[in-house]
Amino acid sequence: MALLEVQDIHTYYGDSHVLQGVTFGVDEGALIAVVGRNGMGKTTLIHSIIGFNPPRRGTITYQGQEITHWKTFRIAQLGIGLVPQGRRIFPSLTTKETIAIATREGASGWTLDRLLSVFPQLENRLHSRSKNLSGGEQQMLSISRALAGHPGLILMDEPSEGLAPLIVRQIGRIISEIKAQGISMVLVEQNLSFALELADYIYVMSKGTIAYESEPEKLKENTEVKSQYLGI
C-alpha cells in the first residue's frame, strides 16, 4: 500500500471542473513530481490533498486512512506538510517565531538546531522579520516551517518559482537531503529539469488529467510528450 493514494478525484471551482479523474500514489520515502503548463490543475491537486478545496468525487488516503474531506488542520496533524506556491509566510513574524508556531506539539526530530543545520543561512536571520528575508531565504523558511511539523509527507508547490538559478540549485540540494532522511514528497513544478533531477517518478498533467507518467529518464527521451504537453 502506498503512503498516499489519490484515486479518481474530481475537483471543481464553482462550476469549473478542474481535476477530471486524477489517480496516483506516493510510496514511503519516494519523491514524485507533477509537471505541466500553467492552468493544467497542478496547484488544484495540491489544494485537494491538503484540504483547501476537497474533491467532489474520488478518494484521498494517507497511511491507509481516508482523508478526502478532512479539515486542513487535521490533515496537517496527521503528518502532511505544505510548502505553498509563493511561500505564504507571515511577513511580521521573525524566522524563529515562524518555526515556533509551526512546531507540532509532542513531535520530535526536527528541532530548531536540526533545521539550522540544514538551512545555515537562517541562523543569522532568526530575529529578522520574514518580510525582510531574500526570496531564497523565504523559501528556506517555508520549507523549515513544513518540516517543523514533523511530516511524513511534504507537498511542495513550485519551490523554484521566482528564484535565481544559483538558489534553485541550492533548494534542489536541500530537497535531496530531506528525501535522503526518509520523507516522502509530492513536488509540483513548471521547471522540468529541476523536477527530472529530483524525482523518482514523474506525472505530466494536461487539462486536469494525468496525460503521461514514467520514470524521469524515459521522459527525458520522449520528445513527443515534452513538445505536446510541456512546450519543449
N, C-alpha and C positions, 0 to 999 in steps of 0.2 A: 504493500500500500504506500502510495506517495505521501509525503508530508503535507502538501497542499494539492487538492484536486478541484479543478474548476470544470464543471460538467454542463455543457449545453446552455450557457447563460445568455439571457436576452435582457438588455438594459436599455431603458428609454430616458430621454429628457423631454418631458411633456409627451407630445405625440410622435416625437422623432425616435425611431427605432435604431439605436446606435450600435449596440452589440447584438449580433444576429446568430447566436448559436456557437459561442466560443467554448472550446474544450482544450485543456492542457493540464499537466501535472508537474510538480516540482519534488524531486527526491531529496532525502536528507543529505545535506552538505553540498547540494548542487546549485549552480547559478544558471538560470535560463534567461535568455534575452528575448524581448519582444521589440521588433523594429518595424518601421513603416513610415510613410509620408505623414505630414500633418493632417489631422482631421479623420484619421482612419479608425479611431477608437482606443488608442493605446492608454491615454490617461483615464478614459472612462473605465477601462479594465481595472486599473489600479483603484479607482474610486469604488468600483463594485466590490472588490475584495475587502477593502478596509471599512466598508460600510457607509461611505458618504452618499452613495447612490446605489442601493441594493438592486439586484436584478429582479425583474418581474417573474421570470421563469428560469428554471435551471437550479443547480445547487453548487455551493462552495463548501468544501470540507477541509478542516485543518486538524491534523493529528487524529483523524478518524471521527471528528465531531463536526456536525453540520453547523455552519456559522452564517448561512446565507442572509438572514435578516437580523443578525445581531446588531446592537448599537456599537459604534466605533470604539467607545471606551472599553467595552467588554472584549472586543477583538484584540485591542492593544494589551489588555491584561492577560490574555491567553498566550501572548508571545509573538505577535506580529508587529514589527516596527515599520515606520514610514519615513522615507526621505522624499518630501513632496517636490513637485516641479516648482521652481522659483524659490526654493529653500524655506520660505514662510517662517522665518524666525521672528521672535518678538523684539522689535528694534530698541525698546527701552531697557531690556534686561541685559545684564552682563553675561559674558560667556559662562562664568561659574554658576550664575543663577539659572541660566537656561538648562544647563546639565542637571542641576539640583532638582528642578521641578519635574524633569523627565525621568528621574531615577525611580524605578518601581520598588515599592516597599517590600522588603523581605528578599529582594533579588540579590544575588552575589555574582561576582565575576568582573563586570565592567565598572570598576571603581574609577574615581577621578584620576588617580595615579595611572591606572592602566590605560585610560583614554588618552592621557597626555603622552604616554609612551608611543602611542600610535599617531597622535597629532601633536608633535612637539612644538609646532608653530603657535599653538593655542596657549602654551604655558605662560608666555609673556602678555597674553591678551585676556587673562582670566577676569580682570576687573574693568575691561573695556566694554562699553555698550555695544550690543550686536550690530547696531546701525553703523558703527564706526569701523567695522571689520572690512577687509577686502572681500571681493567676490569669492575667491578661493577659500579664505578663512571662514566665511559664512557657510560655504558648502561643507567644510570640515566640521563646523559646529552642528550643522543639520544632521550629518551622519553620526556625530557623537551623541546627539540628542536621541536618535533612534537606538543606538547601542546601549544607552543608559537604562533603557527599559528591559535589558537582558533578553533580547528576542531570539527565537529560534529561526525566524524568517524575517527578512527585510525586503520591503517593496521600495525600489528606487526609481523615481520618475525623472528622467532626463538629468542625471547628475553632472553631465559635462556641459550643459547648456550655458552659453554666455561666458565661458572661461577661456583664458589664453591657453594655447597648446601645451606650454610647459606645465601649467596647473592641471590640465586634463590628464597628462601622463602621470602626475603625482596622485591624482584622485584614483586613477586606474591601479596604481601600485597599492594604494590603501585598500581598495575593494578586493584585490587579490589576497592581501594579508588577512582581511576579515574572513574571506571564504576559506582560507587555509586553517582558520580556527573553528571550522565546522558549522558556520552559519549559512543557511540556505538563502538564496536571493532571487527575486524577480527584478530584472533590470529592463526598464523601458528606455529606449534610446532612438534618436534620429542619426546619431553618429555611428555609422555601420562599422567602420574599422575599430572603433572603441569597443563596440559590443562583440565583434568577432574575436577580439583579443582575449576577452574575459569569459565568454560563455562556454558552458558545457554543451548546451543545445540551444537552438535558435528558432524563433517563430516569426514569420512575416505576416503582418496584418494588412488587410485591404478592405475598406468599406465595411468594417465591423465584423469581419470573419478572419479566420486563420487561412491565408491563401497558400502558405508553403511552410514546411518545417523540415529541419535537418540538423546534422552536426555542422559546426561552423565551417569546417574545411570544404564540405560539399557546397555550401552557399557561396564561398569564395570563388568556386569554379563555375558556378551557374550564372552565366552572363544573361541568359534569358530572363530569369527571375529578377535579377538585380535591375535590369532595364525596365521590365514591365511594372514592378511594384515599388522600386526604390529610386527610380530615375537615374540610375548609374550606368 
